[in-house]
Amino acid sequence: MQTQRPIADTNAAVTFGRRKVAPRVCVVDSKPHIRNFLQEALQGLGFISCECEHAADLSAMVMERHPDLIVLGLSAGGIEANEMLETLARLRFGGKVLLFGPRASLMVIAIHNVGEEIGLAMLPLLPTPFCDNDLRERVAALLPIEAPPNPPVDVAEALHAGWLELWYQPKVEVSTLTMVGAEALIRMRHPTWGVVPPAYFLPNDNDPHFQTLSEFVVSSAVGDWFDFVPEYGHVELAVNLPVAFFRHPMAVETLASRMPKHPAFEGLIVEIDGSDLVRNLPLAKKIAGQLRFHNIGIAIDDLGADWPLLMELDDFPFVEIKVDREFVSGLADNRLKQSVCRRILELADGFGTRTVAEGVETRADFATARELGFDLIQGFFFAKPMEPHKFAKRALGRVMEIPN
């Protein structure tokens, strides 16, 4: 008689080139909010997730989805959890099992021991409550090391399949620690590769789908704004567009026509890369002047070594200067970076323009940026980019706390 092959071994053999595809996880618990929370956290780490509520459904889920990891909670009690482990053993599940629950719970410890005794590959217990680093540490061995190929998928296919979405990173006012807005960042949720960052799929200016992608970004941001406004009022959103978008003769009119006709709407910010803007300064000034009549402001994004060229301007139609992370990361210990930031802040102050320190990741850099006089902070120190629903739940309507 032929021996049944372990379920997860089949999935583990799937590769793209020399790289394993994104790992798959099944979150198993009887409580929907727990399943949703864990799926969000694991998706943020790069997993493709599914969920299961009852032991009776687990066998079909494993056979259909071939997960590399089962994350198992005990909300339904120890008997149900034990049945799930026995189901996995019968299936000769070859992946990992991660049990989560109170560290001191005798039931949790007993269930974990049962899993080991029946031959399952049990990861170290994930005690509750847990932080992101605890979860990442438990599943680190399952995460792919290499980056996806460039590009993993055609942009036209991604647009057609609905794989693209916007995530939001808060912009925090330094003086009050309130969230005053957010930058929309495009992501691809690929069915095989999981969440793919834009560096691997954004087209260049000459790509025939470039304009369609830009319009998708604007439309998605406006749609999310309508989702936010009933509960939180106006949220100042910023989208990234290149100067090339505005070379189309109807670009300004098209963009203006997409703006919400809603009494709460106070405007949109369009961020243009600093180097791109400086290379096309006359056009950038022209469109900034035109867009201000439609309640749309232009921000200079990722401003770095090109900043001295802005000193030659007599008028400054740009509403915001965002200093590139190259001059912000390590700011606390680098006098040259501090000097550059002071000069940019003096330039902005002279024109009455708001300033943002990008890429703030440490308490020391935050303190130095605040001391230098930046108006806003953006970076992992306060928050990573988040899906719209997570952004609304975790950032909107809240005063941000300074992390320990």
Secondary structure, 3 states (H helix, E strand, C coil): CCCCCCHHHHHHCCEECCEECCCEEEEECCCHHHHHHHHHHHHHCCCEEEEECCHHHHHHHHHHHCCCEEEECCCCCHHHHHHHHHHHHHCCCCCEEEEEEECCCHHHHHHHHHHHHCCCEECCCEEECCCHHHHHHHHHHHCCCCCCCCCCCCHHHHHHHCCEEEEEEEEEECCCCEEEEEEEEEEEEECCCEEECHHHCCCCCCCCCHHHHHHHHHHHHHHHHHHHHHHHCCCCEEEECCHHHHHCCCHHHHHHHCCCCCCCCCCEEEEEEHHHHHHCHHHHHHHHHHHHHHCEEEEEEEECCCHHHHHHCCCCCCCEEEECHHHCCCHHHCHHHHHHHHHHHHHHHHHCCEEEEECCCCHHHHHHHHHHCCCEEECCCCCCCECHHHHHHHCCCCECCCCC
